[in-house]
Amino acid sequence: MTILMENEADEKIDFDYEKLLKKVILKAVELEQCPYECEVNLTFMDNNGIRELNRDFRGLDVPTDVLSFPMIDFDKPADFTIFDDDNTIAMYFNPESGELLLGDIVISTERAKEQAEEYGHSLKREICFLTAHSMLHLMGYDHIDENEKTVMEEKQNNILNSLGITRD
């Protein structure tokens, strides 16, 4: 699995985020039973940087905590059976590595710090939560209606709890 991480934020992250977020990403892929090696890109930004992305891609000129840019249009969440012909394989797999291109995650470290304080837990927990949440988006999950929201919340909790990442 290839996980590319870039920190474009000025704020210091006071834990080994590369090691921990790799575990979160791998656990999300494992629990969703993805049969492929995958590629994921994760970037940390400040509020201004993520605000610009939010404006450009979603038409919302405000900072947000996390943005997900999935590469795959799943008909059903985490339905990896869609890759059954050469055309879909060519569209969604890196030709050099053979890995499934899940997509990109962008997290605002500023917003994550604000939310960690607001919710009374650590920055580590908040960033892990945002990563788990975004990984589910990359695999086709959403939270538009109440049923979808319940499913995502349960899956997010399963990912974090299985790694011992709790609200502390």
C-alpha positions in Angstrom: 0.0 0.0 0.0 1.2 3.4 -0.9 0.3 6.3 1.5 1.7 9.6 0.5 1.6 12.3 3.3 2.5 16.0 3.0 2.3 18.6 5.7 1.7 22.0 4.2 0.4 23.4 7.5 2.5 25.7 9.7 1.1 24.1 12.9 3.2 21.4 14.6 1.6 18.0 15.0 2.9 16.6 18.3 2.6 12.9 17.6 4.0 10.5 15.0 1.1 11.1 12.7 2.6 9.2 9.7 2.8 6.0 11.7 -0.6 6.3 13.3 -2.5 7.5 10.2 -1.0 4.6 8.2 -2.6 2.3 10.7 -5.9 4.0 10.5 -5.9 3.9 6.7 -4.8 0.3 6.6 -7.5 -0.7 9.2 -10.2 1.1 7.1 -9.2 -0.8 4.0 -9.0 -4.1 5.9 -12.4 -3.7 7.6 -14.0 -2.8 4.2 -12.4 -6.0 2.8 -10.7 -4.3 -0.1 -8.9 -7.1 -2.0 -6.4 -4.7 -3.6 -3.3 -2.9 -2.6 -4.3 0.8 -2.6 -2.9 4.3 -3.0 -4.0 7.2 -0.8 -2.7 10.7 -0.6 -3.1 12.7 2.6 -2.2 16.4 3.0 -2.4 18.7 6.0 -3.2 22.4 5.4 -4.1 25.4 7.3 -7.6 26.9 7.4 -6.9 29.3 4.5 -5.6 26.5 2.2 -8.6 24.2 2.9 -11.0 27.2 2.5 -9.7 27.7 -1.0 -10.1 24.1 -1.9 -13.6 24.1 -0.4 -14.5 27.2 -2.4 -13.0 25.8 -5.7 -14.4 22.3 -5.5 -17.6 22.6 -3.4 -18.6 26.3 -3.9 -18.3 26.9 -0.1 -16.0 29.8 0.8 -15.4 28.7 4.4 -12.7 26.5 6.0 -13.7 23.0 6.9 -12.1 20.2 8.8 -11.6 17.6 6.1 -12.1 17.2 2.4 -12.2 13.9 0.5 -11.5 13.5 -3.2 -12.5 10.0 -4.1 -11.2 8.6 -7.4 -13.9 5.9 -7.7 -17.6 6.3 -8.3 -18.9 3.4 -6.4 -22.5 2.3 -7.1 -22.6 0.8 -3.6 -20.1 1.7 -0.9 -17.0 -0.5 -0.8 -18.3 -2.7 -3.7 -14.9 -3.7 -5.1 -16.5 -6.1 -7.6 -16.9 -3.2 -10.0 -13.3 -3.8 -11.2 -14.1 -6.7 -13.4 -12.9 -5.6 -16.8 -9.9 -4.0 -18.4 -11.6 -0.6 -18.8 -12.4 -0.1 -15.1 -9.0 -1.4 -14.2 -7.3 1.1 -16.5 -9.4 3.9 -15.0 -8.8 3.2 -11.4 -5.4 1.5 -11.0 -2.0 3.1 -11.1 -0.4 1.6 -14.2 3.1 1.8 -12.6 2.3 0.2 -9.2 -0.9 -1.7 -10.0 -2.5 -0.2 -6.9 -6.1 0.9 -6.7 -6.2 4.7 -6.6 -8.6 5.5 -3.8 -8.1 9.2 -3.7 -7.0 12.2 -1.7 -7.6 13.4 1.9 -7.0 17.0 2.9 -7.2 17.9 6.7 -7.0 21.3 8.2 -4.7 21.1 11.2 -6.1 24.4 12.5 -9.7 23.2 12.4 -8.7 19.8 13.8 -7.1 21.6 16.8 -10.2 23.7 17.3 -12.5 20.6 17.2 -10.3 18.6 19.5 -10.7 21.4 22.1 -14.4 21.8 21.4 -15.1 18.0 21.8 -12.7 17.6 24.7 -10.3 15.1 23.3 -6.8 15.0 21.9 -5.6 16.3 18.5 -4.4 12.8 17.8 -7.9 11.4 18.2 -9.4 14.2 16.1 -7.0 13.7 13.2 -7.4 9.9 13.3 -11.2 10.4 13.3 -11.0 12.7 10.3 -8.8 10.3 8.5 -11.2 7.3 9.2 -14.1 9.4 8.1 -12.5 10.5 4.9 -11.3 6.9 4.1 -14.9 5.8 4.2 -15.8 8.6 1.8 -13.0 7.4 -0.5 -14.7 4.0 -0.5 -18.1 5.3 -1.4 -19.8 6.0 1.9 -21.7 9.2 2.6 -23.8 10.7 5.4 -26.5 12.6 3.4 -29.4 10.8 5.1 -29.8 9.5 8.6 -29.3 5.8 7.6 -26.1 6.6 5.8 -24.9 8.7 8.7 -25.6 5.9 11.2 -23.6 3.4 9.0 -20.7 5.8 8.7 -20.6 6.5 12.4 -20.6 2.8 13.3 -17.8 2.1 10.8 -15.7 5.1 12.0 -16.0 3.9 15.5 -15.1 0.3 14.5 -11.9 1.6 12.8 -10.8 3.7 15.8 -11.9 1.3 18.5 -10.0 -1.6 16.8 -6.9 0.5 17.1 -7.5 1.6 20.6 -8.0 5.2 19.6 -10.6 6.6 22.0 -11.7 10.0 23.3 -9.2 10.8 26.0 
